[in-house]
Amino acid sequence: MNPQIRKVGIAVTVCFVALFVQLNYLQVVSADRYANHPRNIRAVLRDFAQPRGDIVTPDGTVVATSEKVDDEFERQRRYPTGDLFGHVSGFLSLTLGATGVEEAYNDDLAGRRPDQAVKNIGDWLIGKEPTGDVVLTITNAAQGAARAALGDVRGSIAALDPTTGAVLALWSNPSYDPTPLAAHSSRSVQEAFDAYNADPVKPMLARAYRERFPPGSTFKVVTAATAIEEGVATPETRFPSQRALDLPQSDRMLRNFGGSSCGGTLAVSFRRSCNTVFGQLGLDLGEKLADGAIRFGIGRDVPFDLNEARSQGPAPGTFDKNQPSFANAAIGQGDVAVTPLQMAMVAGAIGNGGVLMRPHVVAEVRDTDGGVARRIRPRVWRRAVSVPTAAAVGRMMVDVVQAGTGRGAAVPGVQVAGKTGTAQAPGGPPHAWFVAYAPADAPRVAVAVLVERGGDVGDEATGGRVAAPIAGTLLKPLLAAEDPPDSQDPAAGGGG
């Protein structure tokens, strides 16, 4: 055979094999990913042409529904609650794809899950198309209470049941109305999308679970829990009183809030939110601080049904070369960046005996006949610390609200466990934080409140002054709710 013909034959064969492998990869290995990608317009067109279930709250409010219209698609997706649930429901858009619950539970809403198809085979035989109604864990009343508690300031609230992982409220201000993005006119959708994106306050950004912030002293919950768990300190361990801590490997110092001097036992230092003590703990813990943060889920992908942004803790394996970063991380500054939902989970883990549950915003899916097609069961995600460690940190958190920087979160007749935080961030005033769980002896609610840039107070903001009272205001109606969302019937209706 002519050598040139042989070379051409080999090249053609290689190209054919490469094409065969690529086609099989696309059609077999990646088929499901591409078919269900939110930007796959064919999938969206398919869903637009089919009946679709509602998204509803446990107290009977319709968050998303499809209404009949006189055009080629026959149905128009509407969001009657406007911006109240915008970051939860997301949207189903002909132009932009799907987000939020609309994306995560798309097959349930469209009635395409195998269990729905089997259960409704009789309906299929008579031509009745199955759909599914998705029931949230968040009541309309609780979400409204979160919005009212935060008011006009920019920030976020995340609240959940620490024993089940059911999200009770998930609010970010500002928010947005998804309805314009579900229009059938691609031009009007693009105009609405461009207008939202052009807004400097970013209303489409779900800050409660998609944006990361330095947590400030709320992270001292993680540091204290790790120190106790690792045997590095106990609540009675004493630390020297000082105004500033010399940071090794540098000429810098870590100072207390307002230049004050503090020290004493770990319990007292926690109540007073003493930076020098916790900076020293970060140095004493070293790599164990990074391990402790990971046990609380920081630096790991949270198994949340709305796809939370991954939080960040001190970088494992870097202590020997960068010790000051661990001192700063121990007070929630420097390398640490978290979502409000993550910090609600941290507080909830302490209240739940050291265990983090998988967070979820959907309680169940109901079929076309109103029966339960599937229920989202509570599932353990990971254990952060032991029961005795959680109890010890919990007692210190109770002390913060009773006699420390978190007095503003006190609720009459209820023992609240909490921690304040004032997080320095480049570009403006500090962020004000508060995390808590209540009742302290039998937690039903864990909450994180973030007020960006101190709200109306600005440079004078602290977590105790700004965020703690908001948490206290919200805890009252959440604790007053008679039944947890998973059991309700929707058909019935750094310093302190």
C-alpha positions as CSV (number, residue, x, y, z in Angstrom):
1,M,0.0,0.0,0.0
2,N,1.2,3.5,-0.8
3,P,2.6,5.1,2.4
4,Q,0.7,8.3,1.8
5,I,-2.6,6.4,1.4
6,R,-1.8,4.5,4.6
7,K,-1.3,7.7,6.5
8,V,-4.5,9.1,5.1
9,G,-6.3,5.9,6.1
10,I,-4.9,6.0,9.6
11,A,-5.9,9.7,10.0
12,V,-9.4,9.0,8.8
13,T,-9.7,6.1,11.2
14,V,-8.5,8.2,14.1
15,C,-11.0,10.9,13.3
16,F,-13.8,8.4,13.0
17,V,-12.9,6.9,16.4
18,A,-12.7,10.3,18.0
19,L,-16.1,11.3,16.5
20,F,-17.6,8.0,17.7
21,V,-16.2,8.5,21.3
22,Q,-17.4,12.2,21.3
23,L,-20.9,11.3,20.1
24,N,-21.3,8.5,22.7
25,Y,-20.0,10.8,25.4
26,L,-22.6,13.5,24.5
27,Q,-25.4,11.1,24.1
28,V,-24.7,8.7,27.0
29,V,-22.4,10.2,29.6
30,S,-23.5,13.8,29.4
31,A,-27.1,13.4,28.1
32,D,-28.8,13.9,31.4
33,R,-26.7,17.0,32.3
34,Y,-27.4,18.7,29.0
35,A,-31.1,17.7,29.0
36,N,-31.7,19.2,32.4
37,H,-29.4,22.2,32.1
38,P,-31.3,25.4,33.1
39,R,-30.2,27.1,29.9
40,N,-31.4,24.2,27.7
41,I,-34.2,26.1,25.8
42,R,-35.6,22.8,24.3
43,A,-36.3,21.5,27.8
44,V,-37.9,24.8,28.7
45,L,-40.0,24.8,25.5
46,R,-41.1,21.2,26.4
47,D,-42.1,22.4,29.9
48,F,-43.9,25.5,28.6
49,A,-46.1,23.3,26.4
50,Q,-47.2,21.0,29.3
51,P,-49.3,21.4,32.4
52,R,-47.3,22.4,35.4
53,G,-48.1,22.2,39.1
54,D,-48.1,25.0,41.7
55,I,-45.5,26.0,44.3
56,V,-47.4,26.6,47.5
57,T,-46.7,27.4,51.1
58,P,-47.8,25.2,54.1
59,D,-50.3,27.9,55.1
60,G,-52.0,27.8,51.7
61,T,-50.5,30.7,49.7
62,V,-49.8,30.1,46.0
63,V,-46.2,31.2,45.2
64,A,-46.1,30.1,41.6
65,T,-48.9,28.9,39.2
66,S,-49.8,28.5,35.6
67,E,-52.7,30.4,34.2
68,K,-54.4,29.8,30.8
69,V,-53.6,32.4,28.1
70,D,-54.6,32.8,24.5
71,D,-51.3,32.2,22.7
72,E,-49.2,29.3,21.3
73,F,-48.1,28.1,24.7
74,E,-51.6,28.2,26.3
75,R,-50.2,28.7,29.8
76,Q,-48.5,31.6,31.5
77,R,-46.4,31.2,34.7
78,R,-47.3,33.7,37.4
79,Y,-45.8,34.5,40.8
80,P,-48.6,36.0,42.9
81,T,-46.5,36.8,45.9
82,G,-44.2,39.1,43.9
83,D,-40.7,39.6,45.4
84,L,-41.5,37.8,48.7
85,F,-40.5,34.4,47.5
86,G,-38.5,35.5,44.4
87,H,-35.2,34.0,45.6
88,V,-36.9,30.8,46.7
89,S,-39.3,30.0,43.8
90,G,-36.9,31.3,41.1
91,F,-38.5,31.5,37.7
92,L,-39.3,29.4,34.6
93,S,-38.4,31.5,31.6
94,L,-38.7,30.8,27.9
95,T,-35.6,32.9,27.3
96,L,-33.5,32.4,30.4
97,G,-34.2,28.9,31.5
98,A,-35.2,28.0,35.1
99,T,-33.8,28.8,38.6
100,G,-34.7,28.1,42.3
101,V,-37.4,25.6,43.1
102,E,-38.7,25.9,39.5
103,E,-35.3,24.3,38.4
104,A,-34.6,22.0,41.4
105,Y,-38.1,20.4,41.4
106,N,-38.8,20.8,37.7
107,D,-39.6,17.1,37.1
108,D,-41.9,17.1,40.1
109,L,-43.8,20.1,38.9
110,A,-44.1,18.7,35.4
111,G,-45.2,15.3,36.7
112,R,-42.3,13.4,35.1
113,R,-40.9,11.6,38.0
114,P,-41.3,7.8,37.7
115,D,-43.2,7.5,41.0
116,Q,-45.7,10.1,39.7
117,A,-46.1,8.3,36.4
118,V,-46.7,5.0,38.0
119,K,-49.2,6.4,40.5
120,N,-51.1,8.2,37.8
121,I,-51.1,5.5,35.2
122,G,-54.9,5.5,35.3
123,D,-55.0,9.2,34.5
124,W,-52.6,8.5,31.7
125,L,-54.9,5.9,30.2
126,I,-57.7,8.5,30.0
127,G,-55.5,11.2,28.7
128,K,-55.1,13.2,32.0
129,E,-51.7,14.7,32.2
130,P,-50.0,14.4,35.6
131,T,-48.4,17.3,37.4
132,G,-47.1,17.9,40.9
133,D,-47.7,20.7,43.5
134,V,-44.5,21.5,45.4
135,V,-45.2,22.4,49.1
136,L,-42.5,24.6,50.7
137,T,-41.3,24.4,54.2
138,I,-41.6,28.2,54.5
139,T,-45.0,29.6,55.4
140,N,-46.2,32.9,54.0
141,A,-46.5,34.2,57.5
142,A,-42.9,33.4,58.4
143,Q,-41.5,34.8,55.2
144,G,-43.5,38.0,55.7
145,A,-42.3,38.2,59.3
146,A,-38.7,38.0,58.1
147,R,-39.3,40.8,55.6
148,A,-40.9,42.9,58.2
149,A,-38.2,42.3,60.8
150,L,-35.4,43.2,58.4
151,G,-37.3,46.3,57.1
152,D,-35.7,48.5,54.5
153,V,-32.1,47.8,55.3
154,R,-30.0,45.7,52.9
155,G,-29.4,42.3,54.3
156,S,-30.5,38.7,54.8
157,I,-32.3,36.4,57.2
158,A,-32.0,32.6,57.2
159,A,-34.1,30.6,59.7
160,L,-34.5,26.8,59.9
161,D,-35.6,24.0,62.2
162,P,-32.2,22.7,63.5
163,T,-33.7,19.2,64.2
164,T,-35.0,18.6,60.7
165,G,-33.2,21.0,58.4
166,A,-36.5,22.5,57.2
167,V,-36.0,26.1,56.2
168,L,-38.5,28.4,58.0
169,A,-37.6,31.7,56.4
170,L,-35.2,32.7,53.6
171,W,-35.3,36.4,52.9
172,S,-32.9,38.8,51.2
173,N,-33.5,42.5,50.8
174,P,-33.6,43.7,48.0
175,S,-35.5,41.0,46.2
176,Y,-37.3,40.8,42.8
177,D,-40.5,39.8,41.2
178,P,-40.0,36.8,38.9
179,T,-43.2,37.3,36.9
180,P,-41.7,39.6,34.2
181,L,-39.0,37.0,33.5
182,A,-41.7,34.3,32.8
183,A,-43.3,36.3,30.0
184,H,-43.7,34.7,26.5
185,S,-42.2,37.7,24.7
186,S,-38.4,37.2,24.6
187,R,-38.0,40.9,24.1
188,S,-39.9,41.9,27.3
189,V,-38.1,39.2,29.2
190,Q,-34.7,40.5,28.1
191,E,-35.7,44.0,29.0
192,A,-36.8,43.0,32.5
193,F,-33.6,40.9,33.0
194,D,-31.4,43.8,31.9
195,A,-33.2,46.2,34.2
196,Y,-32.7,43.9,37.2
197,N,-29.0,43.4,36.3
198,A,-28.5,47.1,35.8
199,D,-29.7,47.9,39.3
200,P,-26.6,48.4,41.5
201,V,-28.3,46.7,44.5
202,K,-28.5,43.4,42.6
203,P,-32.1,42.4,43.5
204,M,-31.8,39.0,41.8
205,L,-28.9,38.0,44.0
206,A,-30.1,35.6,46.7
207,R,-27.8,36.9,49.4
208,A,-29.2,34.6,52.1
209,Y,-27.6,31.5,50.4
210,R,-25.8,32.7,47.3
211,E,-23.5,35.4,48.6
212,R,-20.6,35.1,51.0
213,F,-19.6,37.6,53.7
214,P,-17.1,37.7,56.5
215,P,-18.9,36.4,59.6
216,G,-17.0,38.4,62.2
217,S,-17.4,37.2,65.8
218,T,-20.3,34.8,65.0
219,F,-17.5,32.5,63.8
220,K,-16.3,32.4,67.4
221,V,-19.0,29.7,67.9
222,V,-16.9,27.5,65.5
223,T,-13.6,28.4,67.2
224,A,-14.9,27.8,70.7
225,A,-16.5,24.5,69.8
226,T,-13.4,23.3,68.0
227,A,-11.2,24.3,71.0
228,I,-13.4,22.5,73.5
229,E,-13.8,19.4,71.2
230,E,-10.0,19.2,70.6
231,G,-9.2,19.6,74.3
232,V,-7.3,22.8,73.6
233,A,-9.5,24.7,76.1
234,T,-12.5,24.4,78.4
235,P,-15.0,27.1,79.3
236,E,-12.9,27.6,82.5
237,T,-9.6,28.0,80.8
238,R,-8.1,31.4,81.6
239,F,-6.5,33.8,79.2
240,P,-4.5,37.0,80.0
241,S,-6.2,40.4,79.8
242,Q,-4.7,42.5,77.0
243,R,-5.6,45.1,74.4
244,A,-3.8,43.6,71.5
245,L,-2.3,40.3,70.5
246,D,1.1,40.1,68.7
247,L,0.8,38.1,65.6
248,P,3.7,35.8,64.8
249,Q,5.5,35.9,61.4
250,S,4.4,39.6,61.1
251,D,4.7,43.0,62.6
252,R,0.9,43.3,63.0
253,M,-1.3,43.1,66.0
254,L,-4.8,41.8,66.5
255,R,-6.8,44.3,68.6
256,N,-10.0,44.1,70.5
257,F,-13.1,46.0,69.4
258,G,-12.9,49.7,70.4
259,G,-9.3,49.2,71.7
260,S,-10.6,47.7,75.0
261,S,-8.7,45.3,77.2
262,C,-10.3,41.9,77.9
263,G,-9.4,38.4,79.0
264,G,-10.4,35.9,81.7
265,T,-12.0,32.5,81.2
266,L,-13.1,31.3,77.8
267,A,-16.7,31.6,78.8
268,V,-16.3,35.3,79.9
269,S,-14.3,36.0,76.8
270,F,-17.0,34.5,74.6
271,R,-19.7,36.6,76.3
272,R,-17.6,39.8,75.8
273,S,-16.5,38.7,72.3
274,C,-12.8,39.2,73.1
275,N,-10.7,39.2,70.0
276,T,-7.3,38.7,71.6
277,V,-8.5,35.5,73.4
278,F,-9.9,34.0,70.2
279,G,-7.0,35.1,68.1
280,Q,-4.8,33.2,70.6
281,L,-7.1,30.2,70.3
282,G,-6.6,30.3,66.5
283,L,-2.9,30.1,67.0
284,D,-3.2,27.3,69.7
285,L,-5.5,25.3,67.4
286,G,-3.4,25.7,64.3
287,E,-4.6,23.2,61.6
288,K,-7.3,21.9,64.0
289,L,-9.2,25.2,63.4
290,A,-9.4,24.4,59.7
291,D,-10.5,20.8,60.5
292,G,-13.1,22.2,62.9
293,A,-14.6,24.5,60.3
294,I,-14.9,21.7,57.8
295,R,-16.8,19.6,60.4
296,F,-19.3,22.5,60.5
297,G,-19.6,22.2,56.7
298,I,-17.5,25.3,56.0
299,G,-15.5,24.8,52.8
300,R,-17.8,22.0,51.7
301,D,-20.7,21.9,49.3
302,V,-23.9,22.1,51.4
303,P,-26.5,19.5,50.2
304,F,-29.2,22.2,49.9
305,D,-31.9,21.8,47.3
306,L,-31.3,25.4,46.1
307,N,-27.6,25.0,45.6
308,E,-25.9,27.2,48.2
309,A,-22.7,29.0,47.5
310,R,-19.7,27.2,49.2
311,S,-18.5,29.0,52.3
312,Q,-14.8,29.3,53.0
313,G,-12.7,28.8,56.1
314,P,-9.0,28.9,56.9
315,A,-7.1,27.1,54.2
316,P,-6.0,23.6,55.4
317,G,-2.3,22.9,55.3
318,T,-1.2,26.6,55.5
319,F,-0.8,27.2,59.2
320,D,3.0,26.8,59.4
321,K,3.5,29.4,56.7
322,N,0.7,31.8,57.5
323,Q,-0.1,31.8,61.2
324,P,-1.6,35.3,61.4
325,S,-4.4,34.2,59.0
326,F,-5.5,31.6,61.5
327,A,-5.6,34.1,64.3
328,N,-7.8,36.3,62.1
329,A,-9.9,33.4,60.9
330,A,-10.6,32.5,64.5
331,I,-12.5,35.8,64.9
332,G,-14.3,35.4,61.6
333,Q,-12.1,37.7,59.5
334,G,-9.4,37.3,56.9
335,D,-9.9,34.1,54.9
336,V,-13.4,33.3,56.3
337,A,-16.4,34.0,54.1
338,V,-19.9,32.4,54.7
339,T,-23.5,32.6,53.7
340,P,-26.2,33.5,56.2
341,L,-27.7,30.1,55.7
342,Q,-24.4,28.5,56.6
343,M,-24.3,30.4,59.9
344,A,-27.9,29.5,60.7
345,M,-26.7,25.9,60.3
346,V,-23.8,26.5,62.6
347,A,-26.0,27.9,65.3
348,G,-28.5,25.1,64.7
349,A,-25.8,22.4,65.0
350,I,-25.0,23.6,68.5
351,G,-28.6,23.5,69.5
352,N,-29.0,20.1,67.9
353,G,-26.4,18.4,69.9
354,G,-23.6,19.0,67.4
355,V,-25.4,17.6,64.4
356,L,-26.0,19.5,61.1
357,M,-29.1,18.4,59.2
358,R,-29.5,18.8,55.4
359,P,-31.3,22.0,54.8
360,H,-34.3,22.0,52.4
361,V,-37.0,24.5,51.3
362,V,-39.5,21.8,50.1
363,A,-41.5,19.7,52.5
364,E,-43.4,17.5,50.0
365,V,-44.7,17.0,46.5
366,R,-48.4,16.4,45.9
367,D,-49.9,14.6,42.9
368,T,-52.8,15.7,40.8
369,D,-55.3,14.2,43.2
370,G,-53.8,16.0,46.2
371,G,-52.1,12.9,47.6
372,V,-48.5,13.0,48.8
373,A,-46.3,11.8,45.9
374,R,-43.1,12.1,48.0
375,R,-42.0,13.7,51.2
376,I,-38.6,15.3,51.9
377,R,-37.5,13.5,55.0
378,P,-35.0,14.9,57.6
379,R,-31.5,13.7,56.9
380,V,-28.3,14.1,58.9
381,W,-25.5,15.8,56.9
382,R,-22.6,15.6,59.3
383,R,-21.6,15.7,63.0
384,A,-19.7,18.9,63.9
385,V,-18.9,18.2,67.6
386,S,-19.9,15.9,70.4
387,V,-23.0,16.4,72.5
388,P,-21.0,17.6,75.6
389,T,-19.1,20.1,73.5
390,A,-22.4,21.4,72.0
391,A,-23.9,21.7,75.4
392,A,-20.9,23.7,76.7
393,V,-21.0,26.1,73.8
394,G,-24.7,26.4,74.1
395,R,-24.4,27.5,77.7
396,M,-22.0,30.2,76.7
397,M,-24.4,31.4,73.9
398,V,-27.2,31.6,76.5
399,D,-24.9,33.8,78.6
400,V,-24.4,36.1,75.6
401,V,-28.1,36.9,75.4
402,Q,-28.7,37.0,79.1
403,A,-25.7,39.1,80.2
404,G,-23.5,39.9,77.1
405,T,-23.5,41.6,73.7
406,G,-26.7,39.8,72.6
407,R,-29.3,41.2,75.0
408,G,-31.2,42.7,72.2
409,A,-32.3,39.3,71.0
410,A,-34.0,38.3,74.3
411,V,-37.5,37.0,74.0
412,P,-39.8,37.1,77.1
413,G,-40.5,33.7,78.5
414,V,-38.0,32.0,76.1
415,Q,-34.3,31.2,76.7
416,V,-32.4,32.3,73.6
417,A,-28.8,31.2,72.8
418,G,-26.9,33.5,70.5
419,K,-23.7,35.2,69.3
420,T,-23.1,38.7,67.9
421,G,-20.7,39.6,65.2
422,T,-19.3,42.8,63.7
423,A,-17.4,42.0,60.5
424,Q,-15.0,44.4,59.0
425,A,-15.1,44.4,55.2
426,P,-13.2,46.5,52.6
427,G,-15.1,49.3,51.0
428,G,-17.4,50.6,53.7
429,P,-18.9,50.2,57.2
430,P,-18.9,46.8,59.0
431,H,-21.5,44.1,58.5
432,A,-23.7,43.4,61.6
433,W,-24.4,39.8,62.4
434,F,-26.4,37.7,64.9
435,V,-26.9,34.0,65.1
436,A,-29.1,32.1,67.5
437,Y,-31.3,29.2,68.4
438,A,-34.3,28.9,70.6
439,P,-35.6,27.7,73.0
440,A,-32.2,26.9,74.3
441,D,-33.3,23.6,76.0
442,A,-35.4,22.3,73.1
443,P,-34.5,24.2,69.9
444,R,-37.2,24.7,67.2
445,V,-35.6,27.6,65.4
446,A,-32.1,28.6,64.4
447,V,-31.6,31.9,62.8
448,A,-28.9,34.1,61.2
449,V,-29.4,37.8,60.6
450,L,-27.0,39.9,58.5
451,V,-27.3,43.6,58.0
452,E,-24.9,44.7,55.3
453,R,-22.7,47.7,56.1
454,G,-24.5,48.3,59.4
455,G,-27.8,49.5,57.8
456,D,-28.8,52.9,58.9
457,V,-26.2,53.0,61.6
458,G,-23.2,52.7,59.3
459,D,-19.8,52.9,61.0
460,E,-21.3,52.8,64.5
461,A,-23.0,49.4,63.8
462,T,-22.4,46.3,65.9
463,G,-24.1,43.0,65.8
464,G,-25.5,43.5,69.3
465,R,-27.0,47.0,68.4
466,V,-28.3,46.3,64.9
467,A,-28.7,42.5,64.2
468,A,-29.7,41.1,67.6
469,P,-32.9,43.1,67.9
470,I,-34.0,41.9,64.4
471,A,-33.4,38.3,65.4
472,G,-35.4,38.8,68.6
473,T,-38.3,40.4,66.6
474,L,-38.4,37.4,64.2
475,L,-38.0,34.7,66.8
476,K,-41.3,35.7,68.5
477,P,-43.6,34.8,65.6
478,L,-41.5,31.8,64.5
479,L,-41.7,30.3,68.0
480,A,-45.3,31.2,68.3
481,A,-46.2,29.0,65.3
482,E,-48.2,26.1,66.5
483,D,-46.9,23.4,64.1
484,P,-43.7,23.0,62.2
485,P,-44.0,23.3,58.4
486,D,-43.3,19.6,57.7
487,S,-46.5,18.6,59.7
488,Q,-48.9,21.3,58.4
489,D,-51.5,20.6,55.8
490,P,-51.3,23.0,52.9
491,A,-54.8,22.1,51.8
492,A,-56.1,23.7,54.9
493,G,-55.9,27.0,53.8
494,G,-14.7,41.4,64.7
495,G,-16.5,42.5,67.9
496,G,-20.0,42.2,69.4
